[in-house]
Amino acid sequence: MDTIRDMTIRILEDAPLSDQADRYDHTELAAEAMKHPGRWVTDVDENVPSVTSTHIREGRLAAYRPAGSFAVRRKTVEGKQRFDVRFLGV
C-alpha cells in the first residue's frame, strides 16, 4: 500500500454552490500529481460535486487530459468530500 507523502490539502470555504464548476481550478492539483507520478495527492472540499471523480477519470477537465492519465478515489472524511488524484503517466 502506498504511503501518502507530499500531500497537498486545500480547503475552500464560502463558495456559492452555483459557481462550483467555475470556481475550482484543477490545474494546481493536477500539476502536483504530475510531479509525483504514482502517488496520491489529496484535496478536501465540502462542495465538490460527486461527478468530479468521473470527469477526472474521463479527462473531461482539461487539467486531467488525456483521458485515463489520472486515477481518482473519492471519500467523505469528517463530513467533507475528499478526492485523491494519482497521475498514471499515460
C-alpha positions in Angstrom: 0.0 0.0 0.0 1.3 3.5 -0.9 2.2 5.9 1.8 0.8 9.3 1.2 3.7 11.8 1.3 4.0 15.3 -0.2 0.2 15.7 0.3 -1.5 18.9 -0.8 -4.6 19.8 1.1 -6.7 22.7 0.2 -9.9 23.7 1.9 -12.2 26.1 0.0 -14.8 27.8 2.0 -17.8 30.1 1.4 -18.0 29.4 -2.3 -21.6 29.5 -3.6 -22.8 26.2 -4.9 -24.0 27.6 -8.2 -20.4 28.5 -9.0 -18.9 25.1 -8.4 -17.8 24.4 -12.0 -16.3 27.9 -12.5 -14.7 28.5 -9.1 -12.4 25.5 -8.9 -9.2 25.4 -10.8 -7.9 21.8 -11.0 -4.6 22.9 -12.7 -2.7 23.1 -9.4 -3.9 19.7 -8.1 -3.2 18.0 -11.5 0.3 19.6 -11.7 1.1 18.5 -8.1 0.1 14.9 -9.0 2.2 15.0 -12.2 5.3 16.0 -10.0 4.8 12.7 -8.1 3.7 10.0 -10.5 2.1 7.0 -8.8 1.5 8.9 -5.5 -1.9 10.1 -4.3 -2.4 13.8 -4.0 -5.3 14.8 -1.8 -7.8 17.7 -1.9 -10.6 18.4 0.6 -13.6 20.5 -0.4 -17.0 20.1 1.1 -18.6 21.5 -2.1 -17.0 19.2 -4.7 -19.8 17.7 -6.9 -19.9 13.9 -6.9 -19.5 13.9 -10.7 -16.0 15.4 -10.4 -14.4 11.9 -10.0 -16.0 10.8 -13.2 -14.8 14.0 -15.0 -11.2 13.5 -13.8 -11.2 9.8 -14.9 -12.6 10.5 -18.3 -10.4 13.6 -18.9 -13.4 15.9 -19.2 -11.5 18.5 -17.2 -8.6 20.0 -19.3 -6.1 19.6 -16.4 -6.6 15.8 -16.5 -6.2 15.1 -20.2 -5.7 12.8 -22.0 -8.4 10.5 -20.6 -7.0 7.7 -18.5 -3.9 9.7 -17.4 -5.2 10.0 -13.8 -6.7 7.7 -11.2 -9.1 9.1 -8.7 -10.8 7.9 -5.5 -13.4 9.8 -3.5 -14.3 9.6 0.2 -16.2 11.5 2.9 -13.9 12.4 5.7 -15.4 14.2 8.8 -18.4 15.3 6.7 -16.3 16.8 3.9 -15.8 15.4 0.4 -12.2 14.3 -0.3 -10.8 13.2 -3.5 -7.4 11.8 -4.1 -5.8 12.0 -7.6 -2.8 10.0 -8.9 -1.0 10.6 -12.1 -0.5 7.4 -14.0 1.9 8.7 -16.6 -0.3 7.8 -19.6 
